[in-house]
Amino acid sequence: MVDLPPEEALGFRQKCTSVVLSYVPLAAPPTSLHRLPYLTSIADSLVYVVSPIGATGSSVKRFVNSEFPDIIVRIRKHTSALLALGFWVATRLHFDAVVEAEAHSVVVGSRIVSLIKQALADQVPPVLENFRRDRCLPTPLLLELKACNTITPFSPGFPDRLE
């Protein structure tokens, strides 16, 4: 369920909880300070933090919103749930900026879809592995945080996680 306003999410969240699923609200740069406490109160595991204002996508030319470290701090004041930052995350520079802001996760979707579309079928696994490796090569901060866990369709047990 995409873009479900938190005020309308309680029934949906209860249905998710009843089948051991998690409702993940979105928090974006324009989310108001008075709305954040309610939004984060209904997050039972994760808050998806929208990096820039705009649609999903990937661009190696786009920079991560310079305001997002402040957004992370603002959201953390209201929740202990994990914070995953996404939207327009495509390059190592983007990934490093997210790690430095101490978000718990980075969501990379559209860039991976683009890589899959561009690759020959038998080259998809190595292309994705190279993409993952490029983003997850240890840096002093990554080593300190131990923060590069990745699940891909080629991870052991991934199909089992879909059931």
N, C-alpha and C positions, 0 to 999 in steps of 0.2 A: 504494500500500500504506500504509494508515493505522495508526499506533501499533504499528509493528513494533519490538519490543525490539531494541536494538543487538546484544545477544548472539546474536540469531537472524537478524540482517540480513546477515551476510557473504555467504552464497550469493546472496541477492537483490541485494546491492550488486554482486557480480561480474556477474550477468546484466545489470544496468543499465549497467555500464561497458562490457560487450561490445557494446551497441547505442548507445553514446554518450549515455546518460542518466545523470543524477546522482541518487544516493540522498541524501535530505535528512532527517536525523534531527531529532527534536523535543527541545528542552531546555525544561523547565518550572521554575517556582520550587521545587518540592520535589526536583528532581534533585540528588542528593547530590554532595558534593565529590569523593568517591572514584570516582563513576561518570562525571563530566564528562570526564576525560582519554580514556577509552575511547570515549565517545559522540562526542566531537569528532574523534577520530582516524579515524573511518570516514566523516566528512563530507568529500566531495571538492570541494564548491563552496559550500555554503550550510548554515547551521544555522537552523532555524525556531525562534524563541524564543517560547514561549507566554507571553503577557502575564499574565492573571490565571489562577488555578486555576479551572477550570470548563469548560463546553462552549463550542463556537464560537457566535457570534451577534453581533448588533450592538445597541447601545443607546446612544442619545444621552444617557441619564441616568447611564450607568456611567462610572466613572473608571478610568484605566489604573492597574494595580497599582503602588503606590508603591515596591515593592521592585524593579521591573524594571530601573532603572538599575544597581543592584548586580548583578543577574543578568547584564546585558550585560558588566560588568567581569569578573565571575567566569568567564564563558565565554571572553572574549577572552584570558584567561591561558593557555588551552589550545589555541587555534586561530587561524589566520590566515584561515579561511574567512569568507565574507560572513555577516552576521547579519541575518535578516529577522524583524521582530517582528509578531505578529498575534494574533488572538483579541480580540474586543470593541473593535476600533479603528473608531470611527464618526465622530468629530467632529474639527474643526480642533484643539481642545485636545488630544485624544488624539495626533493626528499631530505636533503641535509637541513634545509630551513625548517621543515616539519620536526625533524629530530631535535634540532636546537631549541625549538619552542616547547619541547617535551610533551608533545601529543603522544598517546600510547600506540597509535597505529596510523598508517598511511593507506588510503584507499586509492588504488590505481585501476581504473576500469577501461575508459575509452582508449587510452594509449595501448593497452594490451589488446583490445579488439582490433585496433589499427594494425598492430604488429602481426596478428594472426591473419588478417585479410591480405597483408602484403607478402607474407611468407608462402613458399611452396608447402604443400601439405606435410611432406616428410621433414621439413625444416622447422615446423612450429615448435616442437619441444626445445631444440637448441636455441632458437631465437628467444623464446621466453626465458630460458635459463640464463642466457647472456644479459637480458634486460634485468632480471632479478639480481644477478651477480654484480652488475654495474651499479645498482642502487644500494646493494648491501655490503659492498667491500668495507671491511672494518676501517673506521676512523677512530681517533681517541675517544670521542664522545660515544660512538656506537659500542665500542668495547666496554666502556664504563657502564652504559645503560643495558648492554646485552639485548639490543632492541631490533633485531632483524629476523623475525620469524615470518615465513612466507608460506601461504597455502595456495597452490595452483592446481589446475585440473590434473596435473601429472604427479602430484604429491601422493605418497602411499596412503591408501585408505580414503582418498578424496571421494570416490563414488559412494562409499558407505555413508559419508556425511550428508549426502543429498537425500537420503531416505528419511 
